[in-house]
Amino acid sequence: MNPLSQLPSVDRLLSAPALAALVDVHGHAVVAGGIRAVLAAARSELRQGAPLPDDAALSAALINEVGAGVTARMRPRLRPVFNLSGTVLHTNLGRAPLPEEAVQALIVAARWPCALEYDLESGARGDRDGVVEDLLCELTGAAAATVVNNNAAAVFLLLNTLAQKKQVIVSRGELIEIGGAFRLPDIMSRAGAKLVEVGTTNRTHLADFAEAIAGARTALLMKVHASNYAIHGYTHAVPQAELAALAHQHNLPFVVDLGSGTLVDLAAYRLPHEPTPAEAIAAGADLVCFSGDKLLGGPQAGLLVGRKDLIAKIKKNPLKRVLRVGKLTLAALEAVLGLYRDPDRLHLRLTALRQLTRPAAEIEAQAARLLPALQAALQGQPVSVEIVALNSQIGAGSLPVDRLPSAGFAIRPQARRGGVLNRIERSLRALPKPLIGRIEDGALLLDLRCLEAREEDEFAATLAGLPAALGGQAPA
Ligand SMILES: *Cc1c(COP(=O)(O)O)cnc(C)c1O
């Protein structure tokens, strides 16, 4: 008898209780598709001479396989994770987590029609930037503001608007590359501007800029914040106020790409000071651009603030329409900017700042509370677990050299057995809510800075699934 004919039919498998339950959740098409795929694979194995189990065992195996396949396929790809990497604003993990106020605003804007481009007083068409423009002006001291998709877009749009076919003068020490392929020289050429580099890597003087100004061929002077690197030693950079004065003598705009854009002096929260848009505006900058989701702690966005005439020109560029943000971004941004009106409570309410300002002692106490759960999860593994002092990074190209004293767990192999840490690290990533740590100096480190108190129970419950995840992996 042909063994292929012994395979159950699609309909018979669909009526199995476990798969019927999956149909209720995911629908007929998905489960039937999963069954067909599994049957096709089984047929090809049988043709290659694989032994055929008895009928009951065969059906059970096929049902299990279909169930696992459908569940894996229907799981969202954009899944929440525990960020234990020690990098607070982790670009690969979505940068700033939004505060509750922003989450609520997002839900309302998502669910209901909203006055996005609608002036409720006149009943006429409005401007979507109006949702946040007043707040941005209030918080930065600028006269006007606009919002685009991210800071890379802001840089691109301002260069394309103000410097097409003209020269932009930048110090050689500031030709930055940001992760994810943002390279200032490339953005500049795509925007149609001509880069004029002045000075040297470590030292640039006012005279370098002055000598490079070429009458009507020059569009603007630009300063780019060295977000993700630091040049130490024999260095000189021209202060913003001097560059602004030089630009203005020549009737040129002075533009600053700040990168990260916190709106408060972080020193007030015992963090290293990061230049603010308000400082740049006060120093005479005509335009400043910065990210919404770095130190600002909001949604991905590029914020442009500055002179009214320049912002108006930027908003008239057809590319503004290409790069504009949606209502969800504006809703979240409005809520986050609103928190800055109350600096006294900002570090409690703005999630990114709350995580950045967590004292190491508090994180260590949390580690002590959670240690038993981790020890239980690693029971029987050839590793040791201990609470250690760690150094967190701010991340997202912000304050690259500063470290924040933190605490967490170090998991180390008991013997010089390679592979066990990688196996655990992989299993932590395979949990329903993956745990993302880092391997450093022969230890798997889990930095608890970004684990909020309200997540502790979920964290412990997730760890309880680790033995099963480890069991599913071949020992190294
Ligand atoms: C991060 C950064 C950018 C890019 O901002 P995105 O929000 O990632 O698009 C541009 N310039 C500087 C100086 C930056 O630090």
The ligand as an SDF file (V2000), in Angstrom:
LIG
                    3D

 15 15  0  0  0  0  0  0  0  0999 V2000
   21.0440   61.0580   16.1090 C   0  0  0  0  0  0  0  0  0  0  0  0
   21.5370   62.1730   15.2730 C   0  0  0  0  0  0  0  0  0  0  0  0
   21.0070   62.4180   13.9980 C   0  0  0  0  0  0  0  0  0  0  0  0
   19.9380   61.5530   13.4210 C   0  0  0  0  0  0  0  0  0  0  0  0
   18.7720   61.6330   14.1680 O   0  0  0  0  0  0  0  0  0  0  0  0
   17.6310   60.5200   14.0030 P   0  0  0  0  0  0  0  0  0  0  0  0
   16.5700   60.9640   14.9480 O   0  0  0  0  0  0  0  0  0  0  0  0
   18.2500   59.2280   14.3510 O   0  0  0  0  0  0  0  0  0  0  0  0
   17.1760   60.5660   12.5860 O   0  0  0  0  0  0  0  0  0  0  0  0
   21.5060   63.4670   13.2800 C   0  0  0  0  0  0  0  0  0  0  0  0
   22.4790   64.2460   13.7750 N   0  0  0  0  0  0  0  0  0  0  0  0
   23.0270   64.0440   14.9900 C   0  0  0  0  0  0  0  0  0  0  0  0
   24.1090   64.9530   15.4570 C   0  0  0  0  0  0  0  0  0  0  0  0
   22.5590   63.0020   15.7790 C   0  0  0  0  0  0  0  0  0  0  0  0
   23.0940   62.7840   16.9900 O   0  0  0  0  0  0  0  0  0  0  0  0
  1  2  1  0
  2  3  1  0
  2 14  2  0
  3  4  1  0
  3 10  2  0
  4  5  1  0
  5  6  1  0
  6  7  2  0
  6  8  1  0
  6  9  1  0
 10 11  1  0
 11 12  2  0
 12 13  1  0
 12 14  1  0
 14 15  1  0
M  END
$$$$
